[in-house]
């Protein structure tokens, strides 16, 4: 029995998965500069950011384990909270406003093989009317090892979200929708 345990225990340990967690999103100066220069005519609520399909978004990395987001939420909720933080810090967020931004996320995926990149795409809406479709590809450095590559992917997810939101708020369609 002891010999079997000695053989099985290392096998179980070697087969265990890692998990990689992206840091909490922090509102960025580049996005704040864009939002503060818009001179929005109103304040806005942030509604749901949901996957385009009924299933939730799950981001795996090289069979090493999932890339999770801070706060044990999902990737869609992470992006929604990031957008809410950006609007709030710019002074144009108001809970229960009649003007509501929402999004349908088409893709949240990572490729850790060179050239490594995050892909985030989705449709942004204002009160259920399409404002803009955004497709962001954010490149980052990768690694030969799964642990290094997946750790780099997790570390770069907040920056990919920053770029995704910047691609939206810098667009003429967004700026027209808030004036």
Secondary structure as the mmCIF struct_conf table of DSSP 4:
data_model
#
loop_
_struct_conf.conf_type_id
_struct_conf.id
_struct_conf.beg_label_comp_id
_struct_conf.beg_label_asym_id
_struct_conf.beg_label_seq_id
_struct_conf.end_label_comp_id
_struct_conf.end_label_asym_id
_struct_conf.end_label_seq_id
HELX_RH_AL_P HELX_RH_AL_P1 UNK A 2 UNK A 14
TURN_TY1_P TURN_TY1_P1 UNK A 15 UNK A 15
HELX_LH_PP_P HELX_LH_PP_P1 UNK A 16 UNK A 18
STRN STRN1 UNK A 20 UNK A 22
HELX_LH_PP_P HELX_LH_PP_P2 UNK A 23 UNK A 25
HELX_RH_AL_P HELX_RH_AL_P2 UNK A 29 UNK A 36
TURN_TY1_P TURN_TY1_P2 UNK A 37 UNK A 38
BEND BEND1 UNK A 41 UNK A 42
STRN STRN2 UNK A 44 UNK A 44
STRN STRN3 UNK A 45 UNK A 51
BEND BEND2 UNK A 52 UNK A 55
HELX_LH_PP_P HELX_LH_PP_P3 UNK A 56 UNK A 57
STRN STRN4 UNK A 60 UNK A 61
TURN_TY1_P TURN_TY1_P3 UNK A 62 UNK A 64
STRN STRN5 UNK A 65 UNK A 69
HELX_RH_3T_P HELX_RH_3T_P1 UNK A 70 UNK A 72
HELX_RH_AL_P HELX_RH_AL_P3 UNK A 75 UNK A 89
TURN_TY1_P TURN_TY1_P4 UNK A 90 UNK A 91
STRN STRN6 UNK A 93 UNK A 93
TURN_TY1_P TURN_TY1_P5 UNK A 95 UNK A 96
BEND BEND3 UNK A 98 UNK A 99
STRN STRN7 UNK A 100 UNK A 111
BEND BEND4 UNK A 113 UNK A 115
HELX_LH_PP_P HELX_LH_PP_P4 UNK A 116 UNK A 116
STRN STRN8 UNK A 117 UNK A 126
TURN_TY1_P TURN_TY1_P6 UNK A 127 UNK A 128
STRN STRN9 UNK A 129 UNK A 139
BEND BEND5 UNK A 144 UNK A 145
HELX_RH_AL_P HELX_RH_AL_P4 UNK A 146 UNK A 169
TURN_TY1_P TURN_TY1_P7 UNK A 170 UNK A 170
BEND BEND6 UNK A 171 UNK A 171
HELX_RH_AL_P HELX_RH_AL_P5 UNK A 172 UNK A 177
TURN_TY1_P TURN_TY1_P8 UNK A 178 UNK A 178
#
